[in-house]
C-alpha cells in the first residue's frame, strides 16, 4: 500500500503537519502584545520635539512606538529650554512570560508533545514580547536655558 498503509505513514505525516503548523503559528504573545510598546511623552510646556536614537520624532504630548526588546534613549528639546535626555529601559515582564507560556501551551503545547510550546516561547523571547518598557509614561518639566538644573535626590 502507499504512505497511508499499515506502516503508519499517515501518523508520521500528521505529526509533520502538526509540527509545521506549530512553527507557522508559534509565538502567541507576539501576536497578542506585538513587538512594540507605546510610551507616552509629556512635557511642561507642551510642544517639545522628541527624538529617539532610531530616528522616530514626535511633538509633545505624544506617543512613541518603541521596540520592547531593547533600551531606548529619548532626547527632548524645545526652543528656549535645556535639552533633556530620558532613558527607557526594557525589562522582563512576569505577565509577559506567564502569557507566553500559558497561551503557547493552550494553543500548541498540549497536542504537539511540548514542541509547539518551546517554539512559541522562543519566538516570543526573540521578538521581545515577554518584555515591557519602563517607564511607559515620561513627564519632563523643561528647564529654561539660563537656569541651573535642580539637584536630583
SULQUIHU-V575183 format. One record per backbone hydrogen bond with DSSP energy under -1.0 kcal/mol. NH is the residue of the N-H (numbers start at 1). CO is the residue of the C=O. E is the energy in kcal/mol with one decimal. If there is no record, write none. Layout:
NH&CO&E ; NH&CO&E
This chain:
5&2&-1.7 ; 8&5&-1.8 ; 12&8&-1.3 ; 13&9&-2.2 ; 14&10&-2.5 ; 15&11&-2.6 ; 16&12&-2.4 ; 17&13&-2.5 ; 18&14&-2.5 ; 19&15&-2.5 ; 20&16&-2.4 ; 21&17&-2.3 ; 22&18&-2.5 ; 23&19&-2.3 ; 24&20&-2.4 ; 25&21&-2.1 ; 31&27&-1.7 ; 32&28&-2.0 ; 33&29&-3.1 ; 34&29&-1.0 ; 37&66&-3.0 ; 39&64&-2.5 ; 40&136&-2.4 ; 41&62&-3.1 ; 42&138&-3.2 ; 44&140&-1.7 ; 47&60&-2.0 ; 49&77&-3.3 ; 50&58&-3.1 ; 51&75&-2.6 ; 52&56&-2.2 ; 53&73&-1.0 ; 55&52&-1.8 ; 58&50&-2.1 ; 60&48&-2.0 ; 62&41&-2.0 ; 64&39&-2.8 ; 66&37&-2.7 ; 68&35&-2.8 ; 72&88&-3.0 ; 74&86&-3.3 ; 75&51&-3.0 ; 76&84&-3.2 ; 77&49&-2.6 ; 81&78&-2.2 ; 82&143&-3.1 ; 84&76&-2.7 ; 86&74&-2.9 ; 88&72&-2.8 ; 89&134&-2.9 ; 91&132&-2.6 ; 93&130&-2.7 ; 97&93&-2.3 ; 98&94&-2.4 ; 99&95&-2.7 ; 100&96&-2.5 ; 101&97&-2.7 ; 102&98&-2.8 ; 103&99&-2.9 ; 104&100&-2.1 ; 105&101&-2.1 ; 106&102&-2.5 ; 107&103&-2.6 ; 108&104&-2.7 ; 109&104&-2.2 ; 110&105&-1.8 ; 112&108&-1.2 ; 114&109&-1.8 ; 115&112&-1.3 ; 118&114&-2.2 ; 119&115&-2.6 ; 120&116&-2.8 ; 121&117&-2.5 ; 122&118&-2.4 ; 123&119&-2.5 ; 124&120&-2.2 ; 125&121&-2.5 ; 126&122&-2.6 ; 127&123&-2.1 ; 128&125&-1.0 ; 129&124&-1.8 ; 131&128&-1.6 ; 132&91&-2.6 ; 134&89&-2.6 ; 138&40&-3.4 ; 140&42&-2.3 ; 142&44&-2.0 ; 145&80&-2.4 ; 147&144&-1.8
